[in-house]
Amino acid sequence: MVVPSFERAARECYDALKEGWKNRRYANWISSFENHVFPLIGSRPVDQVDSALVVEVLTPIWLEIPETARRILQRIGSVLDFAHIKGWLEEEASLRSVRKGLPRQTAKTEHLKAMPYAEVPAFMARLAAASPTTGRDALRFTIYNAVRSNETRLAVWTEFDLDEGIWTIPGERMKARETHVVPLSASTITLLRRRWKERVSDDDLVFSNDGEKPISDMTMTKLMRDDGIKGATVHGFRSAFTDWAAERTDFPKEVADKALAHKLANQVEAAYRRTDFFDKRRELMARWAKHLDSPPATIETNTSPKSASD
């Protein structure tokens, strides 16, 4: 019997399982392998993939994107179980020892990964000054809109109305499973119009080199590491936005929470709060873009538009 490569085994496992999945889970499953696993061990015969190799795969992302790393560990286990059932592995594989070879994921580690909001304009200026790339555009877009990286990576052109300055993210792509409408700042629209001129088609991925394959999570993270930023993460820019909104504006907290698509924990309050604060969010995101585009040494003073307190 010819033992297939890990990549081939993973793709066969994926084909066998995906029919039972809903929404975009199937796409996330295989893309996580394409982004983080196949480049390292995809060509290895599946029967040679052991705990030591899995530790090697997970080490770069274990603390960087912990939730994704944990899911990848589970998915690798599923591939090895599939390989055992197919007869490619003589014995059932166990990955129980993998976590012992990786650092502990702690809440404190997560908390320390946000860049201070006062430092973000300087970073944005460096991104804007460098030659445009898909990764740089995606990172700037993510920061301008205070969205999660996956919401950027999987965005398609059909979700945007650039004339109205609106991005409608379908519920199936949102963490809370609810459609989220994002008011786009002028800076964001300028970035998108430039990319629109370079698009592959009218309905493909916005941040992709071929229109079909999304960039990886690590593409944006690598830009930060190349810039010498060691502690902060892409997701941390959402925290920077939250801190800025609380300390430098008078917009109510619920407006910033809605901008982040946070779901209200209190179900009674959620039932009665029907508004999405769209007009106030448009003003808030315009102010955030102004902060990001301001000279790096300038910290915006605490002044808010009249409507913020209406």
N, C-alpha and C positions, 0 to 999 in steps of 0.2 A: 504493500500500500504506500502510495506517495503522500507524504505529509505536507499539507499546504502551508503557505506562509501565514503569519498571524493576521496580516491584512486580509487575505482571502478568507480565512476562517471567520474573521469579524464581519466581513460583508455578507457571507452566507448566513451567519447567525442573525444579522440585521434583517436580511430578506425573509427569514423564517418567522421573525417576531413582529415585524412592523405592521402587518395587517390588523393586528389587534389593538393598535395604539390610536389615540385620538389627537386631533389638532397637529401641532408641529413637534410633538415629542420625538417622533421618528427622525426628523431632520436634526434636532439637537443631539440625538444619540450618535448618529454617524459622524456629524461634524466635529464632535468632541474628540473622536478618534483621529479624524483627518488633521485636526489642529495640534493635538498634543501627543498622540501615540504613534501613528504610522511613521512619522519622520524619524522616530528613534528605533522602533522595533518592528515596523510593518513588514520588513523583508525577512525577519527571523522565522524559521520553521516554528509552528505553533507549539510543538512539543518541547521546544527549548526555552519557552517563556516561563520563568520561575519567579519566585518572590523577589529575588535580588534585582532582576530586570524591571519588575514593576516598581520597586522603590526608586530605581534610576529614572523611570518615566515620570513619577509623581513628585520627586524632590523639587524641581523648578517651580511647580505650581501649588504645592501643598499649603503654603502659607499665603501665597499671592491670591489665589482664587479657590479658597478652601472648599466651598460647596461644590464647585465643578470638579475639583480633584476627588472628593469623596464619591461623587457619582461615577467618575471614570473608573475608580477602583471597583465599584460594584459591577460596572459594565464589562471590565476585563474579566472579572469572575464569571460573568454570564457567558462570555466567549469561550473560556476554558472549559466550562461545564458542557457547552455545546460541542466543543472539540472532543471531549471524553465520550459523549453519546455517539458521535460519529466514528469513534474508534481511532482518532488521531492521537489521543492521549491514552496510554495504557492504564493509568491510575487517575482517580478523580483529584483535581488540583485543589489545594488549599492556600488561601492568601491571608490567613489569620495573622501570620507573623509580619505582614507588610507594615502595619501601623507601628510596630516596635522599632522599625528602622527609619521612622520619620518623626520630626519634632511634633510636640503636642500643639494642637490648635486650641488657642484660648481666646476668650472674649476680649481680653486686654490687647492681644495682638491685633484683633480686628479694629479696636477703638483707636489705635495709634496710626491709622493709615490715611488720614485726611490731610491734604495740604491746606495750611491756613489761607483764608480767603484773600488776605492782603497780598499774598505771594502769587496768586493765580494770574493776575494781569501780566506780570513779567514772563511767566511761562507761556501764556497765550501769545505774547509778542514774539517770543522766540519761535514758536510754531509757525506764526504767520510770516515771519521773515525768511524761513527756510523754504526750499523748493517744495511746491505742493506735491503731495503724494496721497494716495487713497487713505493710508493710515493717519496721516496728519489731519486731513480733512475730517475723517471720522472722529478723531479725538477732539478737535475743536468743536465740531457739531455736538458731540456728547456733552461737553462742558457748557456750551451756550444754552443747551436745553435742559441740563441737569437730569438727564435720563440715564437709565441703565445701559451698559455697553451692548447687551443683546438687542435692546430696542433700536439701537443705531445699526448694529451689524446686519440685522435682518430687515431693515426698512426698504421698501420698494417704492418706485416712483408713483404708483397709483394711489398711495396713501397721502400724497401732497397736493395742496392747492396753493401754488406759489402766488397767484394773483391776490388771493384772500389772506395769505400768510398763515395757513393752517396745516397742521400735520395730524391726521387721524390714525391712531394706532389701534388696530382691531383687538378686541378682548382676548382672543386666543394667543396673542403675543405678550400680554401683560401679566405681571405676577398676580394681580388681584382678579384676573379674568374679566375685567370690565374695560370697554372701549375708553381710550384716553385721547382727548383732543388737545393738542399742544399749540399755543399761539407762538408763531415764529417771529423772532426779532429781525430787524433790518439786516443785521450782520449775518444772521443765519441764512436769510433769503439770498443774499449776495453770494454766499458760499455755494448754495444749492444751484443757483442759476449758472454759475461757472461749471459745476459738475453736469448740469443738464445738457450743456453744449457738447460734453464729452461722452454722453450716455451711449450704451450699446443698443438699448431699445427703450421704448416708453414704459415698459412694465417690469423691468428687471431690478435687481438690487441696486441701491444708490451707491453703496460703499463696497465696491467689488471691482477687481481688475478685468473681469470678463463678463460681469453682469449676472453670473449664475452662482459662483462660489463666494460666500461671505468671507471677509477677512477674519482672522482668529482673534480671540481675546488678547493673546499675547502681543499682537501687532501694536496695539495702543500702549500696552504696558512697557514694551521695549522702547518706545519713544521716550517715555519718562526715565527709564534706566539709562538710556544713551545721553540724556540731558543731565545725568548725575543725581537724579531724584531717587533716593533709596527707600524711603519709608512710605510714601504715599501710594495710593492705588487709584485706578480710574474711577471706581465706585465712590471713592472718598470725595470726589468733586461734588457729589450730592450733599455731603455733610458740609462742605465749604459753602455751598449755596444756602443751606439752612442757617448756618452761623451768620453769614452776611445779611440775610433777610431779617434775622432777629436783632442784630446789633446795629445795622446801618439803615434800616427802613422802619416805618410804622405800619406796614401791612400786617393784618391779623395773621396769627399762626396758621389758621385753617386755610388761608389763601396759599401760603407756601407749601403746606401739606398737600393741597390739591394739585399744585404744580408738580410735586413729586409723585403724584398718583398714589399717595398713601391711603389705605382703606381705614375708615374709622373703626376703632375697636368696639366702641359703644354702639350696639345695634339699634337702640332706640334713637340715639342722636342721628345715626346714619339714615334712618327711615324718614326723619323729619327734615333733614338738610338736603333739599332737592337741587339747590344751585351748584354749579360747578365753578362759580366765581370767574367766568371766562374773561370778562372785561378787565377785572382787577389783575388777573394773571397775565394778561397781555401787557399791562403797564409794568407789572413786576418783572417779567422777563426782559422787557426793553431796558429797564433799569439795571438788571443783572448784566446784560450785554454791554451797556455803557460802562459799568464797572470793569468788565473784562477787557474792554478796548481802551481804557484810560491809561495814561502814562504810568508805568510800573511803580513809580515812587509816590503816586497820588493815591490816597485813601479817601473814598467818598465820604462826605459828611452826612450826618443823620438828618436828611431832609426827605420828605415824602410827598408825592403828588396829593393834591387836595382830595381826590376821590378815594385815596387809601383809607381815610378815616370817615368817609361818608356812610 
